[in-house]
Amino acid sequence: MAAYLETAPGPVPHVIHGFGMWAQCAASAQAILARRGVPAVVVASAYATAARALGGVLRDPRSHGDLRFWMRYARLYPWTRTVIWQLERRGYRRAQAVLVNYESVARVLRETHGAELNIRRIPYAAPAAFNPNLDPGTIPPPASALHGDVPLIVSVSRHDPPKGLDVLLRALAALRTQGIRFRARLVGPGHLLGAHRRLADHLALSDLVEIPGRVDDVFCHLLDADVFVLPSLREVSGSISVLEAMQAGKAIVASAVDGMIEDLEHERSALLVPPGDAGALAQAIGRVLDDGQLRAMLGSGARTEFEQRFSAKAMVRGIAELYAELGVST
């Protein structure tokens, strides 16, 4: 990295943007360049600390049902708590700015690596925000709204313990018991995929709930949805799939946890429920399914929030302003 930047054309200082523990690599390259008289600025991005993310998986009882999965993470944890922790700390402390998306992440970083970090919260966006084919004018109404079919609930998430998809399945079973008409599609891969398919069978949901696993195009499933649900038990930061649902203008029901409560406003851009509460989740989903006006209002609020805070323009503007403040030409 340093060898390339030493001879790279263009204005200086160069900016070296490191992510997570790789901020240490950026800081090391900056030190090499400084000895050679080439100015560079280090910017780090952080979404969580590695130890916190890994520790959460180990503490979750849902992880204990798969011994191989749990052991893999348990073997990594001592390395993460020692070596990775040191790399993170060095990189973040030597960076001219540490960028975060959430105040919840900023608090964790200060607690873990020191209050002196120059932490800056800036706008961010999902990759789909940069796709010109997903302009608001090109997004059609939900399929069920067009054809009067049974409304479709979509969740896009890994089938991993923190995502709470077992809670969603139990909430869907409660909705069926109440006689509420729906279809559901739980999209995404993960080591609990088989367990969740078996749970859907056990709850007699197989005729209503699709669990296709990994798909190539997530956004097409979001466009089909009437309601998007993310039942996470914890996120550490936030959720890309929530941002994509906001971009698609969908009514959202999500857990009030971690960065989600910073991205979503209850009763305006989403309905927020306590994490892990299948009854509260079923009640919120039922409200949205039964009330077309509420669905439209939440979808419109989500889309407006996306444009203001999570669009490609908002992210580019935020990064450009920060780089300019650090003396980097863009």
FIMAR-538409 format. One line per field, with one value per residue (C-alpha): residue number from 1; residue in three letters; x, y, z. Coordinates in Angstrom, 3 decimals. Layout:
REM residues N
seq (NUM,...) .
type (Ala,...) .
east (X,...) .
north (Y,...) .
up (Z,...) .
This chain:
REM residues 330
seq (1,2,3,4,5,6,7,8,9,10,11,12,13,14,15,16,17,18,19,20,21,22,23,24,25,26,27,28,29,30,31,32,33,34,35,36,37,38,39,40,41,42,43,44,45,46,47,48,49,50,51,52,53,54,55,56,57,58,59,60,61,62,63,64,65,66,67,68,69,70,71,72,73,74,75,76,77,78,79,80,81,82,83,84,85,86,87,88,89,90,91,92,93,94,95,96,97,98,99,100,101,102,103,104,105,106,107,108,109,110,111,112,113,114,115,116,117,118,119,120,121,122,123,124,125,126,127,128,129,130,131,132,133,134,135,136,137,138,139,140,141,142,143,144,145,146,147,148,149,150,151,152,153,154,155,156,157,158,159,160,161,162,163,164,165,166,167,168,169,170,171,172,173,174,175,176,177,178,179,180,181,182,183,184,185,186,187,188,189,190,191,192,193,194,195,196,197,198,199,200,201,202,203,204,205,206,207,208,209,210,211,212,213,214,215,216,217,218,219,220,221,222,223,224,225,226,227,228,229,230,231,232,233,234,235,236,237,238,239,240,241,242,243,244,245,246,247,248,249,250,251,252,253,254,255,256,257,258,259,260,261,262,263,264,265,266,267,268,269,270,271,272,273,274,275,276,277,278,279,280,281,282,283,284,285,286,287,288,289,290,291,292,293,294,295,296,297,298,299,300,301,302,303,304,305,306,307,308,309,310,311,312,313,314,315,316,317,318,319,320,321,322,323,324,325,326,327,328,329,330) .
type (Met,Ala,Ala,Tyr,Leu,Glu,Thr,Ala,Pro,Gly,Pro,Val,Pro,His,Val,Ile,His,Gly,Phe,Gly,Met,Trp,Ala,Gln,Cys,Ala,Ala,Ser,Ala,Gln,Ala,Ile,Leu,Ala,Arg,Arg,Gly,Val,Pro,Ala,Val,Val,Val,Ala,Ser,Ala,Tyr,Ala,Thr,Ala,Ala,Arg,Ala,Leu,Gly,Gly,Val,Leu,Arg,Asp,Pro,Arg,Ser,His,Gly,Asp,Leu,Arg,Phe,Trp,Met,Arg,Tyr,Ala,Arg,Leu,Tyr,Pro,Trp,Thr,Arg,Thr,Val,Ile,Trp,Gln,Leu,Glu,Arg,Arg,Gly,Tyr,Arg,Arg,Ala,Gln,Ala,Val,Leu,Val,Asn,Tyr,Glu,Ser,Val,Ala,Arg,Val,Leu,Arg,Glu,Thr,His,Gly,Ala,Glu,Leu,Asn,Ile,Arg,Arg,Ile,Pro,Tyr,Ala,Ala,Pro,Ala,Ala,Phe,Asn,Pro,Asn,Leu,Asp,Pro,Gly,Thr,Ile,Pro,Pro,Pro,Ala,Ser,Ala,Leu,His,Gly,Asp,Val,Pro,Leu,Ile,Val,Ser,Val,Ser,Arg,His,Asp,Pro,Pro,Lys,Gly,Leu,Asp,Val,Leu,Leu,Arg,Ala,Leu,Ala,Ala,Leu,Arg,Thr,Gln,Gly,Ile,Arg,Phe,Arg,Ala,Arg,Leu,Val,Gly,Pro,Gly,His,Leu,Leu,Gly,Ala,His,Arg,Arg,Leu,Ala,Asp,His,Leu,Ala,Leu,Ser,Asp,Leu,Val,Glu,Ile,Pro,Gly,Arg,Val,Asp,Asp,Val,Phe,Cys,His,Leu,Leu,Asp,Ala,Asp,Val,Phe,Val,Leu,Pro,Ser,Leu,Arg,Glu,Val,Ser,Gly,Ser,Ile,Ser,Val,Leu,Glu,Ala,Met,Gln,Ala,Gly,Lys,Ala,Ile,Val,Ala,Ser,Ala,Val,Asp,Gly,Met,Ile,Glu,Asp,Leu,Glu,His,Glu,Arg,Ser,Ala,Leu,Leu,Val,Pro,Pro,Gly,Asp,Ala,Gly,Ala,Leu,Ala,Gln,Ala,Ile,Gly,Arg,Val,Leu,Asp,Asp,Gly,Gln,Leu,Arg,Ala,Met,Leu,Gly,Ser,Gly,Ala,Arg,Thr,Glu,Phe,Glu,Gln,Arg,Phe,Ser,Ala,Lys,Ala,Met,Val,Arg,Gly,Ile,Ala,Glu,Leu,Tyr,Ala,Glu,Leu,Gly,Val,Ser,Thr) .
east (0.000,2.748,4.832,1.902,0.954,4.564,4.496,0.760,-0.145,-2.627,-2.964,-1.734,-2.345,-3.535,-6.419,-6.137,-9.498,-9.300,-12.227,-12.313,-9.023,-7.624,-7.342,-4.047,-2.779,-3.774,-1.945,1.189,1.177,0.815,3.878,5.957,4.890,5.703,9.299,9.487,8.036,4.645,1.672,-1.346,-4.490,-5.975,-9.727,-11.215,-14.732,-16.175,-19.433,-18.735,-15.809,-14.925,-14.983,-18.449,-19.883,-18.303,-19.139,-22.788,-22.918,-21.290,-23.687,-26.799,-28.425,-29.604,-25.957,-25.631,-27.819,-25.131,-21.975,-19.695,-20.867,-20.409,-16.954,-15.738,-16.596,-15.310,-11.888,-11.767,-12.762,-9.402,-7.596,-10.171,-9.927,-6.138,-4.668,-7.642,-8.418,-4.879,-5.037,-8.349,-7.088,-3.890,-5.715,-8.504,-6.187,-3.870,-6.658,-7.409,-11.124,-13.128,-16.412,-19.501,-23.105,-24.603,-24.235,-24.561,-21.343,-19.620,-20.375,-18.928,-15.753,-15.176,-15.741,-13.387,-10.659,-10.754,-12.679,-9.971,-10.927,-12.008,-15.327,-17.548,-21.021,-21.748,-24.557,-24.294,-26.093,-26.707,-25.161,-28.622,-28.728,-26.094,-28.103,-29.634,-32.206,-33.760,-34.835,-38.168,-39.965,-39.037,-40.285,-43.754,-46.456,-46.375,-47.602,-50.464,-51.624,-51.767,-53.650,-55.606,-53.866,-53.104,-50.539,-46.908,-44.562,-40.865,-37.842,-34.304,-31.762,-29.122,-30.517,-28.242,-29.061,-29.001,-31.596,-34.513,-36.183,-37.530,-39.396,-40.868,-42.017,-43.793,-45.395,-46.619,-48.092,-50.004,-51.329,-52.570,-54.327,-56.046,-57.314,-55.271,-54.567,-50.929,-48.088,-44.466,-41.035,-37.868,-34.952,-31.292,-28.657,-27.279,-26.424,-29.940,-31.652,-32.502,-33.633,-35.982,-37.461,-38.132,-39.657,-41.972,-43.082,-43.593,-45.733,-47.821,-46.690,-45.243,-48.203,-47.849,-44.141,-41.356,-37.767,-35.745,-32.284,-29.743,-31.001,-29.118,-31.414,-32.731,-34.357,-36.878,-38.235,-38.493,-40.454,-42.928,-43.514,-46.423,-44.694,-40.999,-40.121,-36.772,-37.092,-33.445,-32.495,-29.404,-27.642,-24.696,-25.112,-27.977,-29.273,-28.594,-31.844,-33.816,-32.221,-33.144,-36.738,-36.818,-35.512,-38.302,-40.854,-42.128,-44.037,-41.538,-41.938,-38.646,-37.115,-36.324,-32.693,-29.240,-28.935,-32.444,-33.950,-31.638,-32.692,-36.431,-39.062,-41.946,-45.327,-43.706,-41.282,-41.860,-43.525,-40.932,-41.408,-39.403,-36.809,-37.683,-41.391,-43.341,-46.699,-45.807,-44.361,-47.540,-49.677,-47.624,-47.622,-51.357,-51.932,-50.041,-51.755,-55.225,-54.751,-53.977,-53.676,-51.096,-49.145,-49.081,-48.117,-45.253,-43.994,-44.043,-42.300,-39.629,-38.981,-38.728,-36.286,-34.220,-33.940,-32.894,-30.443,-29.530,-29.384,-26.205,-26.199,-26.353,-23.474,-21.241,-21.872,-21.027,-17.756,-16.717,-17.287,-15.226,-12.362,-12.309,-12.165,-9.127,-7.431,-8.078,-9.108,-12.093) .
north (0.000,2.431,1.526,2.249,5.543,6.762,6.897,7.461,10.561,13.092,15.494,14.778,14.016,10.606,9.166,5.573,4.276,1.190,-0.931,-2.557,-4.163,-3.245,0.338,-0.853,-1.628,1.869,3.402,1.356,2.478,6.089,5.711,4.282,7.111,9.720,8.459,8.919,12.423,11.522,12.872,10.621,10.711,7.630,7.256,4.186,2.783,0.731,-1.203,-2.958,-4.403,-7.937,-9.201,-7.808,-9.319,-12.722,-12.705,-12.080,-15.201,-17.314,-16.078,-16.696,-20.008,-20.456,-21.048,-23.945,-26.278,-26.555,-27.710,-27.380,-23.818,-22.875,-24.503,-22.668,-19.335,-20.432,-21.211,-17.773,-15.853,-15.861,-14.741,-12.016,-10.812,-10.499,-10.094,-8.593,-6.283,-4.889,-4.386,-2.560,-0.324,0.657,1.386,3.432,5.413,6.307,7.262,10.929,10.050,6.933,6.807,5.164,4.850,4.724,6.291,2.769,1.813,5.010,4.131,0.628,1.990,4.568,1.973,-0.503,1.651,4.977,8.239,10.086,8.524,11.104,9.425,10.925,9.789,10.151,9.088,5.678,3.657,0.101,-1.029,-0.966,2.812,3.162,1.158,3.596,0.968,1.222,4.837,5.509,6.000,2.485,0.722,-0.795,-1.281,-4.573,-7.537,-8.287,-4.673,-5.000,-8.285,-8.323,-11.483,-12.458,-9.942,-11.029,-10.681,-10.709,-10.964,-10.728,-11.977,-14.586,-17.644,-17.063,-16.838,-13.017,-12.529,-14.013,-15.753,-18.418,-15.595,-14.504,-18.054,-18.260,-14.872,-16.124,-19.208,-16.911,-14.893,-18.072,-19.105,-15.694,-16.269,-13.441,-14.103,-13.805,-15.383,-15.111,-15.480,-15.686,-15.019,-15.650,-18.282,-19.329,-22.289,-22.370,-22.618,-26.291,-25.771,-22.963,-25.082,-27.845,-25.320,-24.054,-27.663,-28.193,-25.042,-26.167,-23.183,-24.964,-24.055,-20.340,-19.746,-20.057,-20.391,-20.436,-19.853,-17.753,-15.855,-13.885,-10.839,-9.761,-6.576,-8.363,-10.096,-6.762,-5.349,-8.235,-7.508,-5.758,-5.817,-6.197,-7.729,-7.948,-9.626,-9.266,-9.967,-7.796,-6.052,-4.272,-1.608,-1.640,-3.621,-3.318,-5.144,-2.530,0.215,-1.693,-2.064,1.684,2.313,0.113,2.114,-0.821,-0.847,-2.138,-4.017,-4.416,-4.987,-1.934,-2.902,-1.315,0.886,0.026,2.595,5.221,4.389,3.918,6.071,4.221,4.882,7.037,4.915,1.569,-0.237,-1.165,-4.052,-5.468,-8.016,-11.652,-11.002,-13.163,-11.896,-8.235,-9.018,-10.831,-7.945,-5.358,-7.405,-7.962,-4.203,-3.508,-6.328,-5.169,-1.443,-0.374,3.272,2.403,0.341,3.243,5.756,3.634,2.906,6.594,7.530,4.894,6.117,9.752,8.778,6.841,9.819,12.162,9.940,6.751,7.601,7.458,11.271,11.620,9.179,10.695,14.191,13.166,11.458,14.307,16.871,14.840,14.295,18.032,18.828,16.529,18.291,15.620,16.732,14.876) .
up (0.000,0.961,-2.105,-4.377,-2.734,-2.725,-6.521,-7.075,-9.078,-7.842,-4.948,-1.447,1.312,0.270,2.260,3.481,4.629,6.838,8.033,11.461,12.441,9.002,10.256,11.766,8.236,7.146,10.114,9.406,5.767,6.924,9.171,6.301,4.012,6.660,6.825,3.045,3.139,1.656,3.656,4.214,6.331,8.005,8.305,9.988,9.800,12.650,12.861,16.179,18.050,16.995,20.592,21.246,18.076,18.744,22.453,21.676,19.522,22.242,24.934,22.847,23.876,20.278,19.362,21.785,19.733,17.049,18.820,15.771,15.143,18.821,19.051,15.952,17.538,20.962,19.461,17.834,20.958,22.858,19.685,19.176,22.791,22.570,19.089,17.229,20.174,20.029,16.260,16.539,19.323,17.504,14.276,15.842,18.109,15.245,12.841,12.275,12.360,13.245,11.344,12.813,11.707,15.200,18.613,20.029,18.189,19.329,22.970,22.565,20.916,23.663,26.381,24.691,23.153,24.994,25.144,23.202,19.848,17.273,16.501,13.823,12.899,9.178,6.804,5.206,2.564,1.404,-1.908,-3.488,-2.986,-5.716,-8.265,-10.821,-11.786,-8.317,-8.649,-6.837,-10.148,-11.257,-8.121,-8.736,-6.079,-4.154,-6.162,-3.779,-3.945,-7.726,-7.810,-4.551,-3.341,0.238,1.618,1.630,4.618,3.714,5.968,4.579,7.079,7.820,9.591,12.578,16.308,16.685,13.950,15.894,12.963,15.308,17.083,13.744,12.967,16.319,15.670,12.280,13.944,16.308,13.354,11.705,14.901,14.923,11.388,9.820,6.154,5.012,3.105,4.284,2.757,4.890,2.550,3.356,4.155,7.530,9.703,11.254,7.862,8.317,11.910,10.869,8.066,10.602,13.024,10.264,9.673,13.405,13.630,10.619,8.551,5.534,3.312,4.161,4.694,2.117,3.362,0.117,1.581,-0.290,-3.344,-5.977,-6.031,-2.649,-3.905,-6.120,-3.006,-1.223,-4.150,-3.822,-0.130,1.525,4.913,5.778,9.160,10.921,14.360,15.469,19.064,18.641,15.773,17.454,14.779,12.252,9.289,5.558,4.791,6.733,4.639,1.483,2.700,3.361,-0.155,-1.527,0.467,2.504,5.762,8.333,11.600,13.478,16.872,18.982,19.479,19.064,15.960,14.745,17.087,15.574,12.000,12.514,14.206,15.837,14.196,11.504,9.471,11.240,14.086,16.704,19.134,22.059,20.856,21.457,22.135,19.668,20.964,20.477,17.051,15.990,17.210,15.266,12.057,12.421,12.742,9.543,7.626,8.698,8.058,4.490,5.499,8.150,5.616,3.164,5.856,7.177,3.661,2.746,6.001,5.419,1.876,3.020,5.763,3.229,0.890,3.677,5.545,3.669,-0.033,-2.113,-2.289,1.481,2.011,-0.687,0.641,4.202,3.244,0.935,3.700,6.162,3.692,2.907,6.630,6.905,4.020,1.401,-2.069,-3.631) .
